[in-house]
Amino acid sequence: MIWDVLILGLAAATATIAVTISAVIIDAVTKVTLILVQKQKERHIVPVSEMDAMIHAAEVLKDRQG
């Protein structure tokens, strides 16, 4: 009888620890994801059209040639 109670208590404690660790891991992954999303927003890469890129390349080439 006492062993059943001890085993049940150990199982409950193990389950509680496992759930807590899982919650901490999920929280950490969420925070890292939010940080990465924020850094990506800070970069704010503006798409450049192919025509704009060709015009810029031609201007750079013209400046280099004098």
Secondary structure as a PSIPRED ss2 file (coil, helix, strand):
# PSIPRED VFORMAT (PSIPRED V4.0)

   1 M C   1.000  0.000  0.000
   2 I H   0.000  1.000  0.000
   3 W H   0.000  1.000  0.000
   4 D H   0.000  1.000  0.000
   5 V H   0.000  1.000  0.000
   6 L H   0.000  1.000  0.000
   7 I H   0.000  1.000  0.000
   8 L H   0.000  1.000  0.000
   9 G H   0.000  1.000  0.000
  10 L H   0.000  1.000  0.000
  11 A H   0.000  1.000  0.000
  12 A H   0.000  1.000  0.000
  13 A H   0.000  1.000  0.000
  14 T H   0.000  1.000  0.000
  15 A H   0.000  1.000  0.000
  16 T H   0.000  1.000  0.000
  17 I H   0.000  1.000  0.000
  18 A H   0.000  1.000  0.000
  19 V H   0.000  1.000  0.000
  20 T H   0.000  1.000  0.000
  21 I H   0.000  1.000  0.000
  22 S H   0.000  1.000  0.000
  23 A H   0.000  1.000  0.000
  24 V H   0.000  1.000  0.000
  25 I H   0.000  1.000  0.000
  26 I H   0.000  1.000  0.000
  27 D H   0.000  1.000  0.000
  28 A H   0.000  1.000  0.000
  29 V H   0.000  1.000  0.000
  30 T H   0.000  1.000  0.000
  31 K H   0.000  1.000  0.000
  32 V H   0.000  1.000  0.000
  33 T H   0.000  1.000  0.000
  34 L H   0.000  1.000  0.000
  35 I H   0.000  1.000  0.000
  36 L H   0.000  1.000  0.000
  37 V H   0.000  1.000  0.000
  38 Q H   0.000  1.000  0.000
  39 K H   0.000  1.000  0.000
  40 Q H   0.000  1.000  0.000
  41 K H   0.000  1.000  0.000
  42 E H   0.000  1.000  0.000
  43 R H   0.000  1.000  0.000
  44 H C   1.000  0.000  0.000
  45 I C   1.000  0.000  0.000
  46 V C   1.000  0.000  0.000
  47 P C   1.000  0.000  0.000
  48 V C   1.000  0.000  0.000
  49 S C   1.000  0.000  0.000
  50 E H   0.000  1.000  0.000
  51 M H   0.000  1.000  0.000
  52 D H   0.000  1.000  0.000
  53 A H   0.000  1.000  0.000
  54 M H   0.000  1.000  0.000
  55 I H   0.000  1.000  0.000
  56 H H   0.000  1.000  0.000
  57 A H   0.000  1.000  0.000
  58 A H   0.000  1.000  0.000
  59 E H   0.000  1.000  0.000
  60 V H   0.000  1.000  0.000
  61 L H   0.000  1.000  0.000
  62 K H   0.000  1.000  0.000
  63 D H   0.000  1.000  0.000
  64 R H   0.000  1.000  0.000
  65 Q H   0.000  1.000  0.000
  66 G C   1.000  0.000  0.000
